[in-house]
Every structure is written in structure tokens, then in C-alpha cells.
Amino acid sequence: AFSRSVAIAPEDEPMIRGMVEGLAARLKENPGDIEGWLRLVLSYEVLQEHEKAAAAIEEAREIFADDEKALARIGEAEDRLGGLSPGGTGAR
């Protein structure tokens, strides 16, 4: 589970969701942005959208399958968030 709870004011949530959706759309067009993927995963967790965070981790793993450094960073992010891969094991 995500250990750092972030409170989002209800009036700010639509704006934040819009920004996260914009980031997701940008990553569809420019999928090679590891920083963007890590930001997207964290953003989904802050919004309590755990399934979307897990899906973003899996998609990033596929995109960066040949990049050991990127895969390590994805794994670190996943570990910080409590292991989001299917089954929640954090296994890579």
C-alpha cells in the first residue's frame, strides 16, 4: 500500500485528474519518457487509482524491457508503492 497519504481538496481533484490524464495522453505519444511513467504511477496512487497505477507499471515494463536502468527504477517505484504487479508481489 502507498504509505504516504496525500490529502487532495475536493475542489482540486478535477484539475489534478485532468493533469494526470494529460500526462497519460502525452506518454501514449512519447512512451520513451521514464520520468513521465514514474510520475504517472505516483499520480495514480495519490488519486487512489491502484489498478491504473499497476497497469502503468506493466506498460512501462514492456516499453523499457531492454533498458536495465529503467526497469530498476520502475521496480524501485513499485516497491515504494507496496508492489503493484498482479498479485501484489512486487516480483519482476
Backbone hydrogen bonds in HBPLUS format (Angstrom, degrees):
<---DONOR---> <-ACCEPTOR-->    atom                        ^
c    i                          cat <-CA-CA->   ^        H-A-AA   ^      H-
h    n   atom  resd res      DA  || num        DHA   H-A  angle D-A-AA Bond
n    s   type  num  typ     dist DA aas  dist angle  dist       angle   num
A0012-ASP N   A0009-ALA O   2.79 MM   3  5.26 144.9  1.91 115.9 127.1     1
A0013-GLU N   A0009-ALA O   3.20 MM   4  6.46 132.1  2.44 151.2 164.3     2
A0016-ILE N   A0012-ASP O   3.00 MM   4  6.23 165.7  2.02 160.9 165.6     3
A0017-ARG N   A0013-GLU O   2.81 MM   4  5.96 168.7  1.82 161.9 164.8     4
A0018-GLY N   A0014-PRO O   2.97 MM   4  6.11 151.3  2.05 141.1 149.0     5
A0019-MET N   A0015-MET O   2.99 MM   4  6.33 150.4  2.08 147.0 154.9     6
A0020-VAL N   A0016-ILE O   2.93 MM   4  6.24 158.1  1.98 153.8 159.9     7
A0021-GLU N   A0017-ARG O   2.85 MM   4  6.06 160.2  1.89 150.2 155.8     8
A0022-GLY N   A0018-GLY O   2.94 MM   4  6.11 149.1  2.03 140.3 149.0     9
A0023-LEU N   A0019-MET O   2.96 MM   4  6.26 150.6  2.05 145.0 152.6    10
A0024-ALA N   A0020-VAL O   2.92 MM   4  6.23 161.2  1.96 151.9 156.8    11
A0025-ALA N   A0021-GLU O   2.96 MM   4  6.18 156.1  2.02 146.0 152.3    12
A0026-ARG N   A0022-GLY O   2.93 MM   4  6.15 154.7  1.99 145.2 152.3    13
A0027-LEU N   A0023-LEU O   2.94 MM   4  6.21 152.6  2.02 150.7 158.0    14
A0028-LYS N   A0024-ALA O   3.16 MM   4  6.46 135.5  2.37 139.0 150.2    15
A0028-LYS N   A0025-ALA O   3.16 MM   3  5.16 130.5  2.42  94.3 107.4    16
A0029-GLU N   A0026-ARG O   3.09 MM   3  5.24 127.2  2.38  98.0 111.2    17
A0030-ASN N   A0026-ARG O   2.81 MM   4  6.02 143.1  1.94 146.1 158.3    18
A0036-GLY N   A0033-ASP O   3.08 MM   3  5.25 117.9  2.48  99.9 114.7    19
A0037-TRP N   A0033-ASP O   3.10 MM   4  6.52 153.5  2.18 151.2 158.7    20
A0038-LEU N   A0034-ILE O   2.98 MM   4  6.26 163.8  2.01 156.8 160.4    21
A0039-ARG N   A0035-GLU O   2.95 MM   4  6.13 157.0  2.01 147.6 154.2    22
A0040-LEU N   A0036-GLY O   2.84 MM   4  6.05 151.2  1.92 146.0 154.4    23
A0041-VAL N   A0037-TRP O   2.97 MM   4  6.24 162.3  2.00 154.1 157.4    24
A0042-LEU N   A0038-LEU O   3.13 MM   4  6.34 170.0  2.15 148.9 151.4    25
A0043-SER N   A0039-ARG O   2.86 MM   4  6.00 156.4  1.91 146.8 154.3    26
A0044-TYR N   A0040-LEU O   2.91 MM   4  6.17 161.2  1.94 154.4 158.2    27
A0045-GLU N   A0041-VAL O   3.08 MM   4  6.38 155.0  2.14 147.8 154.9    28
A0046-VAL N   A0042-LEU O   2.92 MM   4  6.23 158.8  1.96 153.7 159.2    29
A0047-LEU N   A0043-SER O   3.02 MM   4  6.28 149.4  2.12 145.9 154.3    30
A0049-GLU N   A0044-TYR O   2.76 MM   5  4.98 166.4  1.77 157.9 153.1    31
A0048-GLN N   A0045-GLU O   2.85 MM   3  4.80 156.5  1.90 105.2 111.3    32
A0053-ALA N   A0049-GLU O   3.02 MM   4  6.33 152.4  2.10 149.2 158.0    33
A0054-ALA N   A0050-HIS O   2.90 MM   4  6.15 160.5  1.94 150.4 155.1    34
A0055-ALA N   A0051-GLU O   2.92 MM   4  6.12 155.7  1.98 144.7 151.7    35
A0056-ALA N   A0052-LYS O   2.91 MM   4  6.07 152.2  1.98 144.8 152.1    36
A0057-ILE N   A0053-ALA O   3.00 MM   4  6.30 151.5  2.08 146.9 154.5    37
A0058-GLU N   A0054-ALA O   3.02 MM   4  6.31 163.2  2.05 149.9 154.0    38
A0059-GLU N   A0055-ALA O   2.90 MM   4  6.11 159.8  1.94 148.6 154.4    39
A0060-ALA N   A0056-ALA O   2.87 MM   4  5.99 159.6  1.91 145.9 151.8    40
A0061-ARG N   A0057-ILE O   2.91 MM   4  6.15 155.0  1.97 149.7 156.6    41
A0062-GLU N   A0058-GLU O   3.11 MM   4  6.43 151.6  2.20 145.2 152.0    42
A0063-ILE N   A0059-GLU O   3.00 MM   4  6.29 161.5  2.03 151.8 156.8    43
A0064-PHE N   A0060-ALA O   2.89 MM   4  6.01 160.0  1.93 154.3 159.3    44
A0065-ALA N   A0062-GLU O   3.45 MM   3  5.09 160.8  2.49 105.3 103.1    45
A0067-ASP N   A0064-PHE O   2.95 MM   3  5.18 167.6  1.97 121.5 122.7    46
A0071-LEU N   A0067-ASP O   2.92 MM   4  6.18 164.3  1.94 159.2 164.3    47
A0072-ALA N   A0068-GLU O   2.92 MM   4  6.10 150.8  2.01 145.3 153.0    48
A0073-ARG N   A0069-LYS O   3.07 MM   4  6.37 154.7  2.13 146.2 152.6    49
A0074-ILE N   A0070-ALA O   2.90 MM   4  6.19 155.4  1.96 152.4 159.6    50
A0075-GLY N   A0071-LEU O   2.89 MM   4  6.08 158.1  1.94 146.0 152.2    51
A0076-GLU N   A0072-ALA O   2.90 MM   4  6.17 151.6  1.98 145.8 153.6    52
A0077-ALA N   A0073-ARG O   2.98 MM   4  6.20 158.9  2.03 146.9 152.1    53
A0078-GLU N   A0074-ILE O   2.89 MM   4  6.13 159.5  1.93 149.9 156.0    54
A0079-ASP N   A0075-GLY O   2.88 MM   4  6.09 157.1  1.93 147.3 153.5    55
A0080-ARG N   A0076-GLU O   2.99 MM   4  6.23 158.0  2.04 148.5 154.0    56
A0081-LEU N   A0077-ALA O   3.09 MM   4  6.33 139.8  2.25 142.0 152.8    57
A0081-LEU N   A0078-GLU O   3.10 MM   3  5.11 126.5  2.40  94.1 108.3    58
A0083-GLY N   A0078-GLU O   2.79 MM   5  5.03 165.1  1.81 147.1 142.9    59
A0082-GLY N   A0079-ASP O   3.09 MM   3  5.12 163.1  2.12 105.2 109.5    60
A0088-GLY N   A0085-SER O   2.58 MM   3  5.10 152.4  1.65 152.0 155.0    61
